[in-house]
Amino acid sequence: MESSTGIWPDHVRVNPSHPGRIIPTYPSYVGGRDLPSDAYVYTVTTSSILDDVFESLTLKRKLERGSVDVSEAADFVVGRCAVADGATVEAATAAAAAAAPQWARMPLRTRMRLGAGIRERLRLRHAEFVKLLIAEGTPRALAEWQVAGLLEIFSEETLGWCADQLWQEIDHSGRRMVLRRVADGVVAVNPPQNAPASSALFGITPLLAGNAVVLRAPRSAPFGVMFAMRELVVPVLEEIGAPPGTLNVFCARPGPVLKGWLDSPRINDIFYTGGVTRGLDLERECVARGKKPILELAGNDCVLVWRDADIEAAAEALSECFFGSGQICMVPNQVLVHPAVADELLERLRLTASLIRPGLPEDPGALLSPVLRSERFFEYVRDALDKGATVVHGARRLETDGSPSDTGLFLEPTVLRVDGLEHCRDIEAVREETFFPLLPVVVPEPASDAELLDAMLGYVNENPYGLRNSLWAKDKAVIDSFVSEVSNGGLLKVNDSHIGFLPYLPTHGGTGRTGGAFGQANYPMLSCTHLQGVSIAEGIRPREAVFGAYAELLKGDSPSGDDTTGTADAVSAANT
């Protein structure tokens, strides 16, 4: 894969065993310029790790230490990204602060062209982008799903709705009034280690509102992020005349970068995607420093399956829990099923889970991703079994070909049955997001339908997390109750894919431990702004504007139309 904007430093030579091949290189991009570096992170394909973990990771480490020449890089080396030092990180913040006022002054219609341009470039280069996501470990089917989701985020419908929220004008009583959302300034974006490239594209949408952006690419998977920024975003910014520094992107370790962002007076918002503990700590630190935190943390989504649900379709949606080995925040994490259909659902889930298999990321039929630290998964399973749960399916390690193994890098999709609603959250796998292919199915104690529905809806609202919640039911009264009574979460779905993307509706964001104290459905284009009202008047007398409305009210109350209070006198004095 060659890059149109990657820079090939002088020391990068043609690989003698592959004539004409060069190592694609992305330097830090700051203030509209490429900044050189002596340190690089190399990306090797996930398939090479699954094929020979020692060979691929050994070569990666040697390249990063400089103990072998770049010309010795094998075919499985995708490319490399510069590692930013402290001076580069500071320069990125300074460049964004300088660009932000100029960029915010550009008309909204001009900035909206950025979204349309990204959408068109994504359509043109989607195959390259998918290839990179696969190389970094995303199964092909899920890489294609991510691209489809991005096309909804940047769709004409979604962007148009957001633009409508940014500016609304009203003519009233001789005044032109405006309700507008004003860009906060400089937004620092920290994507997650899982799905970093698509998350980075989602994370730069505050640009459309007039913010400048500083983005850190994670060292674990930076190449897709850099490709997305340099090939899909930067060219469009240049086309519409954005000032240098509107977007700045580099690869660095998170700790020092986050500390620098917190300490910098130039950073207004920090958009952080990651773990709950660090995220909520960061929220407190942001507030203490007068910065706005935008958080995308854990999910632990609930799905309710009612007695009249389409069980086959519900099981199909629930199996999304296992996609990417559960390492996706918006997948189903726990199920509440009506006792009358619990056995039928569990059997259908067992069959569905048995068909979801591992494989190399290039395999279009593979939906499981490698899990490098699986010990915690088996701790969750043991905890559940110790507290009365039973395994319906799974709980084994698998090799790439799907065969059970004590040393496999994949985890078998696992379904647990948990009887009883009252104490089910005593089980860790129910109470917390596991980030594994592990789905607990909770079967409440038998009761009347009215009591069951009330208990199940209450359970959802009591969830400490709140990303997405789903319902499978046909009864219109049950659907209406779910929609009207569930306040938890940023998105509710009924009889639909849990993870599917739709125009207009949010793709991210939620309540509780998912989004923090200020959490809600997240459109970063709106979240990184603040609401402001404007009134532009002509021929208005200030004193009349203050007291006139009440004087008119009194005229309507008085049969004679005479004023009997000091309000009218104040208005009269103002007009004298």
N, C-alpha and C positions, 0 to 999 in steps of 0.2 A: 504494500500500500504506500503510495507516495502522497505527499502533502503539498498543497499549493502555497501554503504560508509557513510551513516549518522551515527552520534555518539549519543549514548543514555546516557546522563549524569546520575549520581547516583540518582539524585532526581526524575528522570522520572520513575514512577512505572507502573505496570500493572493496567489498569482500572478495578476496581472490578466488574463493571457491564458488562465488556467485557473481560473475562479471556483470557490472552495471548496477548492482544492488547497493543501496546506501541505507543507513539507519535513520529513519525519520526522527527528527529532533524538534521539540518545542521548547524554546527558552521561556523565561518569564516575560509577560507582556505588561508593561507599565508605561503609562503616559503616552500610549500610541507607539511605543518602541519596544524592540526585543532587547532584553538585558542579558549579557553573557554570564556564564557560571562555570566554575571548575568542578561542580558536583552534579551528578545526574541520577535519577531513578529509572531503571530499565524495566520495561513490561515484557513478560514472557507469556505465551499462551497458556491458558488453563489446561488445554489438552496435553501440552508437553509435560506439565506437572503430573497429570494423571498417568501419563505414559511412563515417565521416569522422573520422579520428584527430585532425586539426588542430582541428576545431570542438569536439569533445567535451573533449579534454585542455586546450585553451585556456580554455574556460569553467570547467573544474575548477580550474585554476590561479588564474584571476581570482577565483573564489568563495573560495578558500582564502586569497588575499592581501587579500580585502576590497575589491577594486577594482571589483566590481559588486555590486549589491544582490541579496539572496537572492531577491527577487521575480522576478528575471530568469532564474531557473533553468528550464531546459527540461525536457521530459518525461523525457529520459534521465538526469536526476539522481535517483538512487534515494533518497538521504538523506545525512545527515552524522553524524559522531561527534566529540565533544569530544576535543581533544588535551590530555592531562594534563601538568601541570608537575611539577617536582620535589617540591613540597609535597604534591600529590595522591598521588604515588607513595609517599611516606613515610607519609602518612595511611592509605593502603590497608594497608600492612604493619602499622602500629600497630593498626588496627581488627581485622585478622585475628588478631593475637597476643592481643588482649583477648577475642575471641570463642572462640578455640580450646578453652580449658579447659571453658567452659560447654557448647559443642557436643559435645565428647568425652564429657561426663557424661550426655548424653541416651542412652536405651536403644538398643541396636542395632536392635531391631525398629522404633523410631521413625525412625531414620536410614535404614533400608531403604525406608521409605515414600517417601523422596526419589527413589530409582531408579524405583519404580513410577509415581510422579507424573510424572516426566520422560517415561517411556515413553508414558503416556496423553496428555500434552500434545503430544508429538511426533506421535502418531496423529491427534489432532484438528487440528493445524496443519501437517501435513506439506506441504500444497500451497503454503502461504505460504513455508515454509522452502525448498522446492525452487525456487520463483520467485526468491528472493533468491540462492540459489547460482548459478542461471542468470545472473542479472544481474551477478554478480561473475565470470562467465566459465566456470563449469563446464557442460559439455554436459548437456542434459536427462537423457539416459540415465544418465550418471555421477552426477548429482545425486540421482537416484532410487536408484541403487546405494548412495550414501553414507547416505541415510536408512534404507535397509534394513539396512545394517551397524550403524547406531546402534541400531536396534530389537533386533538380536542382542546388542549390548553391554549394553543395558538390559533384556534379556529376563529373564523370571522364572527360567529355567534358569541363565543365567550369573550373575545376582545371587545366586541361592540357593546356588550352588556357592561363590562368593566368601564369602558370609556364613558358610557352614560352616567355612571356613578361619579366620575371625576369632575363633571361640569354640568350644571343645570342652571338655566336662566329663567327668571320670572319677572314680568312687568306688573307693578302693583303701585297704585296711588302716586303716580308721578315718579316712580323710582324704578331703576333697573337693578334687580337683586340677583345675586349669584350665590349658589351653594356649590362649593368646589372642594376637592381634596387636593391639598398642597403636598408636594414631595417633602419627605423628612430631611433629605440631604444626601448623606453618604451611607449606604447600606453595605455592611460586611456580611458575606455569605459563606457559611461552613456546611458543605454537603456531607452526606453520610458516606461510610465506606461501602455500603451496599447500594447499588444503583446510583453511583455518584454522578455519572454523565447526564442522565435524564433529570436527576434532582438538581443539577447545576443549571440546566436550561429552565426548569421551573423557578429556580432561585434568582435568576437575573430578570424576571418579569417586572421587578420594581423600576427597571430602566424606563419602561413605557410611561410611568407616572412622572418622570422627570428626575429620578434619583440617579446618582452615580453609584457604581458598584465595585467593590473589591471582593474577589472570590478566591478562596483557598482550595486548590485541588488536593485531595487526600493522597498521601504517599503510597497507599496500598493499591490504588487504581487511578493514576492521574491522566493516563493518555487519552482515554475517551473524553474526559472533561476538557482537556486542552483542545482536542479535535472539535468538540462541540462549540467551544468559545471562538476558536480561531477560524474555523471553516463555515460556521453557521451564523455567528453573531457579529463578529468584527467586520466582515465585508459589508454587511448591511449598515452598520454604524458609519462606516466610511462613505457609503453611497449617499446617505442622507445628511452628511456633513456634521456629524456629532463631534464635539471638541475632543482632542486627545485627553485620555484619562477618564472618559466616561465609563469605560470598563477596563478593569485591571485584573489579571489572573496570574497566579503563581502556585507552585507546589512547595509545601513546607509542613513541618510537624505542627499539630494543632495546639499544643500547650502554649508555647511562646507566642504564637500568632493571636490566640484568643486573649491572652494577657495584654498584648500590645493594643488590641482593639479596645479592650475595656479601659485601658489607661489613656487612650488617645482622645483629645477633645474634638478631633475631626470626624470621628465615627458617631453617627446618630442612631442607627439601628443595627442590631446583630441578629441575623437570621440563622438560627442554629438547628441542625438536624442531627440527632444522636440519642444517647442514652438518657434515661429519666433522671438519674441522680445528678449527673453533670449538668443536664439541661436546667433543672430547677435551681441548682446552685448558681448557674449563670444568670438565670432570671433575676435572682436576688441581687447579684452583683451589678447587673445592668441598671436596675431601678435605683440602687444606691448611688450610681454615677450619672443618673439622669438620662440613660439611654433606653430605647425601646427594645424589648426582647420579642422576637417572633420565633416560636418554638414548634418543631415537628419532632415529637418524641415517640413513645411506644403506643401501640393500639389496643390490643386485647379485645377485639371486636366480638359482639354477641350476635348470634343468629337465632331467631325463634322459629320453630316449626310447629304449626297448629295441626289439629286433628284432620282437617280437610285439605291439607297441603298436597301438591303434586310431589310425591315422595321422590320419584326419579329425578325430576328437575332440581329439587332441593338438594339431593345428594350430590348432583353434578356441581351445583354452586358451592356446597360445603367442601368439596374436594379441592377447591382453590386454596384451602389452607396449606396444602402440601406443595404448591407451586414454589419453585426456587428453594425447596426444603424449608418452607415457612419463614425464610429470611426476607420477608416483605412485610412492611408494617401494616398494610391495609387488608391483609387476608383475614378470613374468619378465624377466630381463636377459640371460641367456645360456643356450644349449642345448647339451647333449652328446647326439649321436644315434649309435646303432649304425650302423656303415658299411653294413650290409646294407640299411637302409631310408633312408639319407641322401638319395638323389636323390628318392625318393617324398615324403619329408617336405618337402624344399625346394620342390618343385613345388607341393605343397598350400599351403605357406606363401605362396608367390608369389601364388597365386590368392586366398587369404584376405586378404592384405595389400592387394591391389588393390581390394578392396571396402570398405575402411575409408576414410572420407572426411571432409573438413572440412565446415564449415558454421557458421551462426550458432548460438550456444548453445541457442536456443529450438528448433532443429530436432531432432526426436526421433531422426533417423537419423544425426546427426553424432556422431563419437566423438573427433575430433581437436580440440585446443585451440590457440590461437595461441601461437607461440614468438617472443618479442620479441628474444632474443639468440641467433641461430642460427649465428653464425660458428663457435662451438665445435663444433657438430654436424659441420660440414664438415671441421674439423680431425681429428675422430675418424675420419671416413670416409677421409680422405687417409692418415692414419697406418696404418689397416688395410690399404689397398690397397698402400702402400709395403712392407708386411711380408707380402705374399702373399695376402691375402684377395681375394675377388671379390664384386661386387655382384650379388645375385640379383634384387633389386627395389628401386626407390626412389632415394633420395639426390637429391631435387629439392625446390625450394620450390614451394608451391602457393598459388593464390588461394583465396578463400572458396568459390568454385564448383567447386574441384577441378582447375582447369586449371593446367598448369605455368607458372611465372613466375619471373623473376630477382628479383622484389621481394615475392613473396607472404609472408604472415605465418604460413603453415602449412608443416610439413615432411612430405613423403611418407613413409609407413611404409617402413622400409628393412630389408632382410634381407641379411646378409653370410654368405658361406661361408668358414669357416676350416678348412683341412686340417692335421691334426696336433694332438695333445693336448700334447705335450711342451713346446712353446714358444708355445702360444697366448696365454699371459698376457703375452707381450711386446707384444701389441696392447693399446692403451689401452682400447678399447671392450670388451674381454673382462675386463681387469684391474680396471676401475673402473666404478661406476655412472655412466651418462652422463646420465640424466634427459632423454633424447630418444627419439623413436620409432625406435630402432635396436636390432636383434636379431642378434647374431652367433651363428651355428650352427656349432659345432665338431664336426668329423668325425675321430674318433681313427684312428690307424693300424690297419690290419687286424691282428687277433690272435684267439686263441681266446676264446670267450665268457667263460670263467673269468677270463682275463687282462684282458679288456675291462672286465668288471664291477668287478674289483678296482681298476683304474686310474680308472674313472669315479667310484666311491665315494670313493676317495682324493682325487680332484680336488675333490669337493664339500667334504670335510672340511678341505681346505687353503685354502678360500676365506677371505680375510681378513675378509669380511663374512659376516653370517649372519642374515637375516630369515626368509625362507621358502625351502623347497626342495621340488620336485615330482618325481614319477616317473610315467611312462606305461609300463605293462607288464602282461602277463597271467600270466606265469610266477610262481607262488606263491613259489618259491624266490628269485627276483629281488626280489620285493616284500619278503619277509622279510629279505633281506640289507640292502636299503635302509633299512628301518625299524630294524633292530637295529644297523647299523653307522654310520649318519649321525648324528653328534652336533652338527654345525653347525646353527645356526638355532634360532628359537623355534617354528617350525611346519613340519611335514612333511605333504605331501598326496600321495595316490596316486590316479591316474585321476580327477582332479577339477579344477574351476576353480582356478586358482592364486590368484585374488584374492577368491573368494567367501567370505562370512562364514558362520560356523556357531555355534550356541549352545554353551556350555561352553568351546569352544576359544578360545585367545587370538587377537586381531586384530592385535596389534602386538608388538614386542619381539624381540630377537635377541642373538646373540653377536658377538664380535670388534668390528670397527669399526662395527657396527650399533648395539650397545648399550653399548660400552665394557667396562671391566674387570669390571663387575658385571652385564653384560648377560644377559638371559634372556627367555623369554616374559613379556610385560608385562601384568599386571592392575594398573593404578595404585592401585586400591582396596586391593591387598595390598602393592604395591611401596613405598608411602608409609607403611608400618607396620613395627614391629619385634616379633619373637616373644618372648613372655614366659611363663614358667611360674609358677603359683601353687599353693600347698598350704595348705589350711585344715584343721587337725587338732583333735580333741577327745580328751582323756584319754590323750595320748601322753607318755611319759617321755622327755625329750631324750637321756639317756645310753643308754637302750635303743634309741632310734632310730639312734644312732650305731654301737653295737656289737652290737646284738641280732641282726642278720641273719647276721653271721659266726658268732655263737654257735650259731644254729640250724643252720648248715651243718656245724659241728663235731659237733653232736649226731647228725646224719645219718651222719657218717663214722665215729663211734665205736661199736663193737659194743655196748659197755655203756651207751652214752649218757652217759658221764662226760666232763666237759670237762677238758682237760689243758693249757689255755693261759690266759694272763692275760685273754683276752677275756671269759670267763665271770665272772671275778672283778670285772672292771670293771662288767659289767652288774649283778652282785649288789650291788656297792657303791652303784651308782646307785639301787637299789631299797630300800636300807637306810634 
